[in-house]
Amino acid sequence: MTVGLVVVSHSRKIAEGAVELAAQMATDVKFYAVGGTDDGRIGTDLEKTIAAFEAGLGEASGDGVVVLTDLGSAVMTAESAAEFCSEPEKVLLADAPLVEGLVAAAVATQGGASAAAVKAAAEGVRFGQEPVFETAGPAESRGRGEPAESGEFELVNPMGMHARPAAKIAGGLAGLDVEATVNGVDGTSIMELMSLAVGKGGKLKVEAWGKDSSKAVDYVRRLVEQGFGEI
């Protein structure tokens, strides 16, 4: 892997928990969890953050590190730490929801994406939107027009749509220049994809708009045909 992923949180448990979840989706990625103070209180620590950045820059041996944070002061700590580290230009702070953004970044990193593309994958996951379910009507009725590309694929993996397949779909689509839906929900939202609860033998209908529409549909097709690596 060429990119390291750093989580800066006010809580050690939150940082470690987010990394534990994301690591299930991307087993080869280097993660660095920073949270809490040395005496166990809630807060952020500049020195520990700098150390994590330096570890990521050294061990990831390539593009740099992408950083995700929880609350505002964690962003300030991460920004200050970047200024003090050896290669500040290789520390990229992602403006993304911590858990979903981290998982999307992890999947993109696992796929060999550059640091800039990993950051874009994390930021492609949108904050706190209401899910758009199939009951909202066809995509074209919501103002997008007919999709540039579409496809429908039958799930062959035993567990169907759960966290890992959702993360792989969302992470890959977030790194493309495309707007895509899967069964009517946002294709870059892990939680919305999981809410579909499509089992083995069920179908995913992908609709895509934008420059990378063909790539997006083909990407999901290949994931489904390969059983998301689970068969």
Backbone as a ProteinNet text record, in pm:
[ID]
protein_1_A
[PRIMARY]
MTVGLVVVSHSRKIAEGAVELAAQMATDVKFYAVGGTDDGRIGTDLEKTIAAFEAGLGEASGDGVVVLTDLGSAVMTAESAAEFCSEPEKVLLADAPLVEGLVAAAVATQGGASAAAVKAAAEGVRFGQEPVFETAGPAESRGRGEPAESGEFELVNPMGMHARPAAKIAGGLAGLDVEATVNGVDGTSIMELMSLAVGKGGKLKVEAWGKDSSKAVDYVRRLVEQGFGEI
[TERTIARY]
83.1	0	87.2	42.2	119.7	62.7	-52.5	-118	-147.9	-116.4	-154.3	-277.9	-359.9	-482.4	-472.8	-492	-482.1	-618.3	-659.6	-782.1	-744.5	-791.1	-767.2	-902.1	-919.3	-1045	-1018.6	-1123.1	-1112.7	-1113.7	-1150.7	-1162.9	-1076.3	-993.7	-911.8	-999.6	-1110.4	-1198.1	-1264.5	-1304.6	-1365.9	-1264.9	-1143.3	-1040.2	-1009.6	-990.8	-957.2	-1074.5	-1195.7	-1313.8	-1335.6	-1317	-1331.6	-1229	-1105.8	-1000.4	-1032	-1081.1	-1115.3	-1219.8	-1320.4	-1424.6	-1367.8	-1294.9	-1242.3	-1143.5	-1068.3	-969	-1033.2	-1157.7	-1229.7	-1255.1	-1263.6	-1290.2	-1161.3	-1049.4	-924.6	-809.4	-781.5	-688.4	-542.5	-508.4	-368.5	-331.3	-426.5	-404	-340.8	-253.5	-192.3	-279.9	-326.7	-409.9	-334	-365.3	-304.5	-413.5	-441.8	-549.2	-490.7	-538.6	-493.3	-616.8	-620.4	-736.3	-710.5	-768.4	-756.2	-620	-608.9	-484.3	-406.9	-283	-199.3	-257	-331	-387.9	-530.1	-570.7	-698.8	-818.9	-798.1	-911	-949.3	-1068.3	-1112.8	-1034.1	-985.5	-910.7	-821.1	-746.2	-652.6	-511.3	-413.5	-274.7	-188.4	-125.4	-47	71.7	143.9	263.1	226.7	120	78.7	32	-29.4	-75.8	42.4	142.2	263.4	329.4	338.1	400.4	326.7	193.4	114.4	139.1	146.3	173.9	310.9	410.9	545.6	550.9	480.1	475.3	410.6	302.3	233.6	319	388.7	474.9	589.3	638.4	749.4	706.4	604.6	563.5	483	404.5	324.9	413.9	529.7	635.4	585	525.3	481	411.3	281.4	203.7	182.8	181	154	45.2	-19.7	-125.6	-251.2	-364.4	-493.4	-549.7	-597.7	-638.6	-787.7	-854.1	-994.9	-1008.3	-1096.5	-1111.2	-1257.4	-1281.1	-1420.2	-1470.4	-1429.7	-1483.3	-1385.4	-1433.3	-1358	-1217.8	-1198.7	-1064.6	-969.7	-1022.8	-937.6	-882.5	-962.3	-915	-800.3	-815.9	-710.6	-583.1	-596.2	-479.2	-411.4	-491	-434.8	-364.5	-422.8	-360.9	-227.3	-225	-100.9	4.9	-36.9	57.2	117	35.8	85.7	195.4	180.6	280.6	415.1	411.5	534	598.5	529.6	586.4	684.8	757.6	868.6	824.7	705.8	658.3	513.2	491.3	353.5	272	337.8	265	205.7	251.9	200.7	95.2	52.8	-52.8	-180.1	-278.4	-402.2	-517.7	-580.7	-694.4	-823.5	-900.7	-1026.1	-1142.2	-1226.8	-1348.8	-1459.9	-1471.6	-1561.5	-1612.8	-1729.3	-1777.8	-1678.7	-1651.7	-1541.1	-1551.4	-1661.5	-1669.5	-1689.1	-1791.4	-1815.4	-1700.5	-1647.5	-1535.5	-1412.6	-1386.4	-1270.9	-1285.1	-1402.9	-1423.7	-1406.6	-1464.2	-1448.2	-1301.4	-1229.4	-1086.5	-1008.3	-1045.9	-976.4	-994.4	-1116	-1142.4	-1064.7	-1060.7	-985	-836	-784.8	-643.2	-611.8	-699.1	-681.2	-672.7	-744.2	-743.9	-625.8	-535.1	-414.8	-427.5	-529	-549.2	-441.5	-419.3	-325.9	-386.1	-302.4	-352.4	-463.1	-446.5	-548.8	-679.7	-671.4	-792.7	-855.5	-772.9	-824.7	-898.8	-839.4	-905.7	-1038.6	-1039.6	-1163	-1268.3	-1224.4	-1318.8	-1384.3	-1303.5	-1359.2	-1456.6	-1418	-1502.3	-1623.7	-1620.5	-1736.7	-1852.9	-1824.9	-1931.1	-1994	-2123.4	-2190.4	-2239.5	-2238.1	-2280.5	-2432.7	-2475.4	-2609	-2725.5	-2730	-2843.7	-2954.6	-3075.2	-3185.4	-3173.9	-3190.6	-3183.7	-3290.3	-3255.6	-3350.4	-3384.3	-3496	-3532.7	-3609.3	-3630.7	-3696.5	-3835.4	-3894	-4027.5	-4027.8	-3907.4	-3900.3	-3927.8	-3936.6	-3967.7	-3844.9	-3860.4	-3747	-3651.4	-3524.4	-3422.5	-3454.7	-3505.8	-3529.8	-3637.4	-3727.1	-3832.1	-3778.2	-3652.9	-3593.3	-3501.2	-3514.7	-3446.5	-3314.6	-3272.4	-3144	-3156.5	-3274.1	-3289.4	-3253	-3259.8	-3226.1	-3078.7	-3046.2	-2906	-2823.1	-2696.1	-2605.6	-2573.7	-2563.7	-2538	-2618.8	-2654.7	-2724.3	-2699	-2725.4	-2710.9	-2777.8	-2815	-2879.9	-2806.6	-2766.2	-2680.5	-2732	-2724.6	-2773.7	-2663.3	-2691.7	-2593.9	-2570.3	-2443.4	-2408.8	-2337.2	-2293.7	-2225.1	-2326	-2287.7	-2382.7	-2459.3	-2395.2	-2459.2	-2526.2	-2514.8	-2579.3	-2518.2	-2600.9	-2552.6	-2538.3	-2412.6	-2384.9	-2272	-2203.2	-2109.9	-1995.6	-1932.6	-1815.9	-1852.1	-1953.2	-1991.1	-2032	-2106.1	-2147.6	-2026.6	-1926.4	-1805.4	-1728.8	-1721.1	-1648.8	-1719.2	-1850.3	-1924.5	-1907.7	-1932.5	-1927	-1787.6	-1685	-1549.2	-1505.5	-1542.5	-1505.5	-1579.3	-1708.4	-1787.4	-1750	-1713.9	-1678.1	-1553.2	-1468	-1347.1	-1363.4	-1485.4	-1511.4	-1584.9	-1575.4	-1648.4	-1786	-1873.8	-2003.6	-2102.6	-2228.7	-2336.9	-2406.7	-2412	-2465.4	-2560.5	-2664.3	-2756.2	-2756.8	-2786	-2801.6	-2937.7	-3024.1	-3162.9	-3224.8	-3187.4	-3249.6	-3184.4	-3080.5	-3013.9	-2875.8	-2818.6	-2687.7	-2580.8	-2514.2	-2414.6	-2287.1	-2267	-2147.7	-2175.3	-2295.4	-2330.3	-2334.8	-2242.1	-2237.4	-2366.4	-2413.1	-2531.8	-2655.9	-2669	-2785.4	-2780.2	-2661.4	-2648.6	-2681.4	-2634.1	-2665.1	-2814.3	-2881.3	-3024.9	-3107.6	-3047.7	-3121	-3153.2	-3065.3	-3087.4	-3120.9	-3045.3	-3066	-2987.6	-3055.2	-2989.8	-2938.5	-2876.8	-2826.6	-2941.9	-2916	-3019.2	-3097.6	-3085.6	-3150.1	-3069.7	-3125.4	-3059.9	-3029	-2917	-2877.9	-2891.9	-2971.7	-2985	-2902.9	-2803.2	-2712.2	-2748.6	-2764.8	-2787.2	-2681.9	-2624.2	-2511.7	-2522.6	-2479	-2476.1	-2336.3	-2281.5	-2153.6	-2044.6	-1927.1	-1813.7	-1777.4	-1777.4	-1733.5	-1849.5	-1962.3	-2080.5	-2051.8	-1986	-1955.9	-1864.4	-1763	-1671.5	-1745.8	-1839	-1912.4	-1996.7	-2070.2	-2155.5	-2069.1	-1961	-1872.2	-1805.4	-1772.6	-1710.5	-1803.4	-1930.3	-2025	-2049	-2058.7	-2078.1	-1967.6	-1842.2	-1730.2	-1731.7	-1764	-1773	-1877.2	-1993.3	-2102.2	-2063.5	-2007.4	-1970.7	-1862	-1774.8	-1669.5	-1716	-1845.3	-1898.6	-1834.7	-1786.7	-1721.4	-1603.1	-1542.9	-1428.7	-1465.6	-1594.8	-1641	-1666.9	-1646.9	-1670.8	-1547.4
-119.2	0	125.1	230.1	353.7	465.3	446.1	551.7	499.8	581.4	548.5	627.3	570.4	636.6	663.9	791	832.8	881.5	835.2	882.8	963.4	1087.7	1173.3	1201.4	1149.8	1165	1216.7	1265.6	1305.4	1183.9	1070	948.9	837.2	776.9	663.9	549.9	525.2	414.8	438.8	563.9	595.8	576.6	627.9	614.1	467.9	391.3	250.2	170.6	207	137.6	163.5	287.9	321.2	246.1	239	165.6	16.2	-37.6	-180.1	-215.1	-129	-153.7	-144.4	-36	-16.3	-125.2	-174	-277.3	-407.7	-429	-548.3	-542.4	-422.2	-403.8	-397.4	-368	-345.4	-398.1	-524.6	-591.6	-554	-498	-466.6	-320.9	-242.2	-98.5	-69.6	30.3	75.2	183.5	158	252.2	301.8	425.4	483.9	555.6	508.8	564.8	654.7	778.5	874.1	927.6	913.8	964.1	975.2	1076.1	1094.2	1147.2	1176.2	1228.8	1116.8	1144.1	1042.1	993.9	1079.7	1039.4	984.9	953.2	885	974.7	1106.2	1197.1	1216	1273.3	1307.6	1429.8	1423.3	1535.5	1491.2	1585.6	1553.9	1590.3	1520.8	1537.7	1566.4	1683.1	1724.7	1631.4	1596.4	1513.2	1374.1	1316	1183.4	1190.3	1300.6	1316.9	1329.8	1408.3	1420.2	1283.9	1208.4	1075.9	983.1	990.4	906.8	946.4	1076.6	1123.1	1074.2	1085.4	1042.6	891.4	816.5	671.3	637.2	707.6	683.1	719.1	831.5	875.1	777.1	719.5	625.6	487.2	432.9	295.5	280.4	382.6	372.3	383.1	444	449.9	485.2	599.3	637.8	771.3	767.2	886.8	979.9	926.2	1008.9	950.6	1037	992.1	1076.5	1012.7	1081.3	1076.6	1189.6	1204.2	1230.1	1157.5	1182.9	1217	1310.9	1359.8	1354.6	1376.3	1379.4	1522.7	1592.3	1725.1	1835.8	1959	2072.9	2087.7	2071.6	2090.5	1979.7	1863.8	1758.1	1800.1	1874.1	1928.3	2025	2111.6	2208.3	2137.8	2033.3	1956.3	1891.6	1832.9	1768.3	1869.5	1987.6	2090.7	2136.3	2153.2	2194.4	2085.2	1960.3	1848.6	1837.8	1862.6	1856.2	1958.9	2077.1	2182.2	2144	2062.8	2027.1	1898.6	1822	1694.5	1714.7	1609.8	1620.9	1648.7	1601.2	1620.3	1668.4	1793.9	1843.5	1836	1845.4	1840.8	1703.3	1602.1	1466.3	1427.5	1522.4	1499.1	1564.6	1484.3	1534.3	1515.6	1626	1619.2	1609.7	1504.7	1483	1542.1	1615.4	1671.3	1569.9	1474.1	1359.7	1306.5	1240.7	1175.7	1068.3	1059	977.2	830.6	764.4	620	587.2	643.6	613.5	662	779.7	832.6	745.3	696.4	609.9	479.1	421.2	295.2	316.2	423.3	452.4	474.6	546.6	569.8	439.5	352.6	224.7	137.7	133.1	53.1	109.2	241	302.9	275.2	280.9	251.8	107.3	17.6	-125.2	-149.2	-68.8	-82.9	-16.5	44.5	103.2	247.8	317.9	457.5	548.6	662.1	762.7	832.8	907.3	978.9	1076.4	1146.3	1241.9	1169.9	1053	976.7	918.3	879	827.7	938.8	1057.2	1172.4	1201.4	1195.5	1220.5	1113.9	989.7	881.5	906.4	949.9	980.7	1097.1	1201.7	1320.6	1300.4	1195.5	1165.2	1109.8	1064.3	1017.4	1138.8	1153.9	1276.5	1266.3	1378.1	1383.4	1374.2	1290.4	1291.2	1317.8	1257.1	1280.2	1180.4	1223.4	1129.5	1030.1	898.6	801.8	827.3	797.5	809	667.7	614.1	477	468.4	346.4	325.5	388.2	403.6	462.1	608	667.3	806	817.8	705.1	707	690.6	675.2	657.3	774.9	746.3	851.5	968.7	938.5	1048.8	1144.7	1094.4	1181.7	1277.2	1256	1344.3	1446.2	1465.9	1575.2	1541.8	1415.8	1381.1	1350.8	1317.3	1270.7	1124.4	1071.4	930.9	907.3	794	766.4	747.1	786.8	766.3	618.4	546.7	402.5	337.3	212	138.5	-10.2	-83.7	-228.5	-291.8	-415.6	-487.8	-619.9	-647.6	-761.6	-842.5	-974	-1063.6	-1097.1	-1080.2	-1109.2	-1259.8	-1297.8	-1439.6	-1471.9	-1369.9	-1396.8	-1440.7	-1533.2	-1595.6	-1498.5	-1390.5	-1300.5	-1180.1	-1168.4	-1056.4	-923.7	-819.8	-684.7	-663	-661.9	-629.8	-527.8	-511.8	-400.5	-402.8	-520.3	-523.2	-493	-558.1	-520.7	-374	-324	-183.4	-91.5	-124.9	-42.8	-46.3	-162.3	-172.3	-92.9	-101.4	-23.6	125.3	167.4	310.2	366.8	293.7	342.5	359.5	263.2	271.4	381.4	392.9	494.7	635.6	649.7	783.2	837.6	751.1	795.4	823.5	810.9	835.2	967.4	1019.9	1141.3	1099	1069.2	1012.4	1035.5	1041.5	1032.7	901.4	814.6	680.3	639.9	568.4	510.8	359.6	292.6	147	116.8	61.5	39.3	166.4	279.2	405.9	482.9	426	499.2	543.6	635.6	691.8	582.8	563.3	459.5	485	606.7	635.9	631.4	595	590.3	445.7	410.4	273.9	240.2	332.6	304.1	286.9	369.3	356.6	225.2	186	59	-58.6	-53.2	-160.2	-167.8	-51.7	-49.9	-122.6	-148	-219	-362.4	-423.1	-558.7	-657.2	-651.6	-743.4	-870.9	-986	-1113.5	-1179.8	-1295.8	-1373.3	-1402	-1382.1	-1401.1	-1275.4	-1174.8	-1047	-968.2	-859.2	-783.2	-640.7	-592.2	-452.6	-382.2	-277.2	-197.5	-71.1	-56.5	57.3	155.3	282.2	389.1	495.9	547.6	639.2	756.5	872.8	997.4	1057.2	1108.4	1176.9	1110	1170.6	1130.3	983	933.6	796	698	727.5	641.4	497.2	479.1	343.6	270.7	341.5	281.9	240.8	325.1	298	172.1	160	42.1	-83	-72.8	-188.2	-226.7	-126.7	-153.1	-236.1	-195.7	-270.6	-409.2	-417.3	-547.3	-645.4	-599.7	-687.2	-728.9	-635	-670.1	-779.1	-762.7	-859.1	-993.6	-994.6	-1121.8	-1195.8	-1120.1	-1180.8	-1213	-1191.2	-1218.2	-1133.6	-1013.5	-922	-988.2	-1088.9	-1158.7	-1256.9	-1289.9	-1376.9	-1521.1	-1550.5	-1687.5	-1739.6
0	0	0	-62.4	-70.7	14.6	75.6	153.1	293.2	393.9	530.2	570.2	657.4	703.4	852.8	889.8	1029.4	1077.6	1194.5	1258	1381.1	1387.4	1503.4	1569.2	1689.6	1761.6	1902.3	1966.5	2106.9	2199.9	2146.3	2227.6	2169.5	2254.3	2208.6	2160.6	2232	2195	2059.8	2034	1904.5	1791.8	1811.2	1708.1	1680.5	1785.3	1767.1	1710.5	1751.8	1700.1	1552.2	1509.6	1367.7	1284.5	1334.9	1264.1	1260.4	1371.3	1375.3	1268.8	1253.8	1154.4	1013.1	985.4	850.1	811.9	908.3	879.7	833.8	871	824.4	674.4	618.5	476.5	394.4	460.1	387.5	471.6	458.5	549.5	527.7	412.7	383.4	408.4	453.9	470.7	607.3	609.9	735.4	799.6	922.3	995.6	1119.2	1159	1278.1	1355.2	1477.2	1558.8	1666.9	1673.2	1774	1846.3	1978.2	2051.1	2199.6	2259.4	2403.7	2446.3	2574.2	2630.9	2699.5	2736.2	2800.3	2932.5	3002.1	3131.4	3118.6	2993.3	2972.8	2959.4	2956.2	2941.8	2795.2	2774.2	2639.7	2591.5	2470.5	2416.5	2303.1	2248	2140.8	2184.9	2130.3	2172.2	2050.3	2048.5	1932.6	1907.9	2012	1994.3	1942.2	1996.1	1947.5	1802.4	1766.1	1627.9	1533.1	1572.1	1490.6	1474.6	1583.5	1579.4	1483.5	1483.6	1392.3	1247.2	1221.9	1086.1	1039.8	1125.4	1088.5	1065.1	1148.6	1129.7	996.5	965.3	838.7	719.7	727.4	618	596.3	707.2	696.6	651.9	715.1	689.1	560.8	525.8	403.6	279.6	296.2	193.9	55	43.5	-89.4	-92.8	-118.2	-147.6	-30.1	90.6	207	293.9	373.5	462.8	440.7	459.7	457.2	598	646.9	786.5	795.9	887.8	917.1	1064.5	1094.7	1231.9	1274.7	1405.7	1450.7	1469.2	1574	1603.4	1565.1	1571.2	1521	1575.3	1706	1760.8	1718.4	1681.6	1627.6	1491.6	1415.7	1287.7	1312.6	1412.6	1444.9	1487.8	1568.1	1610.8	1491.6	1402	1283.6	1193.7	1178	1094.9	1154.7	1287.3	1353.3	1342.9	1362	1353.7	1214.6	1112.9	974.7	952.8	1011.7	994.3	1055.4	1162.4	1233.2	1182.5	1098.7	1055.8	940.2	907	811.7	668.7	629.2	492.2	494	533.7	549	421	305.9	178.6	150.7	224.1	204.8	308	389.9	488.9	437.1	398.8	339.6	436.9	478.2	569.7	489.4	516	443.7	521.9	453.9	513.2	488.6	580.7	557.8	690.8	690.4	812.6	855	983.6	1032	991	1025.1	1002.8	854.9	793.1	652.3	565	596.3	519.3	532.3	653.7	674.6	598.5	601.7	529.9	379.7	326.6	184.1	149.1	235.5	212.9	218.4	311.6	325.3	201	149.4	29.2	-89.6	-101.4	-210.6	-196.8	-74	-50.3	-82.9	-40.5	-69.5	-220.1	-295.6	-440.6	-508.7	-429.7	-486	-529.5	-482.2	-522.3	-464.3	-529.2	-479.6	-358.1	-286.1	-168.9	-206.2	-318.5	-361.4	-391.2	-455.1	-486.5	-360.9	-263.7	-136.7	-62.7	-59.8	3.1	-66.4	-199.6	-274.5	-244.5	-227.5	-195.2	-60.1	37.3	170.1	162.2	90.2	81.8	-7.1	-88.9	-172	-92.9	30	119.2	184.1	167.3	211.6	354.7	425.3	565.4	578.1	672.1	726.7	634.4	517.7	429.5	457.1	431.4	439.3	324.6	351.4	243.8	137.9	13.1	-97.1	-141.7	-94.8	-124.7	-255.6	-304	-430.9	-435.1	-316.6	-312.7	-357.8	-366.4	-412.2	-561.3	-629.8	-772	-857	-986.3	-1074.9	-1067.1	-1095.3	-1085.7	-1175.8	-1297.6	-1389.7	-1339.3	-1248.5	-1196	-1091.6	-1045.5	-945.8	-1010.8	-1141.7	-1208	-1273.3	-1271.7	-1331.6	-1480.9	-1526	-1663.4	-1673.9	-1794.2	-1815.1	-1782.8	-1717	-1686.3	-1813.1	-1804.7	-1917.6	-1935.7	-1823.4	-1826	-1714.6	-1734	-1628.1	-1645.3	-1541.4	-1547	-1427.2	-1439.5	-1329.1	-1310.6	-1186.2	-1159.8	-1040.7	-1053	-948.1	-849.2	-720.4	-616.1	-604.3	-602.7	-591.7	-461.1	-387.6	-260.9	-155.9	-67.9	26.1	114.9	160	256	191.7	58.8	-7.7	32.3	38.9	67.5	217.9	262.4	401.9	403.7	516.3	531.8	430.6	411.2	322.3	177.4	118.5	-18.7	-30.1	69.1	65.1	64.9	145.9	152.7	21.2	-40.9	-168.1	-277.2	-282.7	-382.7	-356.8	-232.7	-200.4	-220.2	-175.7	-187.4	-331.4	-415.9	-556.8	-630.6	-606.9	-676.9	-632.5	-504.6	-453.8	-521.7	-572.1	-638.2	-786.2	-838.3	-980.4	-1000.6	-1120.9	-1157.8	-1207.5	-1112.7	-1147.6	-1034.2	-1069.8	-972.2	-1000.3	-901.3	-924.9	-813.4	-851.4	-754.3	-769.6	-660	-659.7	-598.2	-677.3	-632.4	-575.2	-635.9	-599.4	-488.3	-422.3	-313.9	-358.5	-284.6	-316	-315.9	-428.6	-439.7	-362.3	-310.3	-230.7	-80.7	-40.4	101.9	150.1	236.7	289.3	363.7	445.9	526	438.7	336	247.6	170.3	125.5	54.4	146.2	269.2	364.4	392.1	389.6	420.2	314.4	198.4	92.3	133	214.1	264.6	152.7	43.9	-68.1	-41.4	-44.3	-17.6	-143.5	-124.7	-237.6	-334.5	-462.3	-564	-594.5	-505.8	-532.7	-634.2	-682.4	-789	-746.1	-797.2	-779.9	-914	-917.9	-1039.8	-1023.9	-1109.1	-1103	-1214.1	-1177.7	-1273.9	-1250.8	-1359.8	-1345.8	-1442	-1392.2	-1469.7	-1457.3	-1565.1	-1557.6	-1638.6	-1634.1	-1717.1	-1701.1	-1577.7	-1551.4	-1537.1	-1602.3	-1588.4	-1627.4	-1740.4	-1787	-1689.9	-1639.2	-1542	-1414.9	-1371.9	-1247.6	-1259.7	-1369	-1387.6	-1401.1	-1475.3	-1492.9	-1362.2	-1279.9	-1149.6	-1060.9	-1051.9	-969.7	-1029.4	-1161.6	-1226.9	-1188.1	-1195.5	-1163.4	-1016.2	-926.5	-784.9	-761.6	-822.5	-804.6	-862.3	-982.2	-1046.2	-967.4	-900.4	-819.8	-678.3	-652.8	-518.8	-411.7	-449	-356.1	-285	-352.1	-294	-184.9	-173.4	-63.7	-107.7	-239	-284.7	-357.2
[MASK]
+++++++++++++++++++++++++++++++++++++++++++++++++++++++++++++++++++++++++++++++++++++++++++++++++++++++++++++++++++++++++++++++++++++++++++++++++++++++++++++++++++++++++++++++++++++++++++++++++++++++++++++++++++++++++++++++++++++++

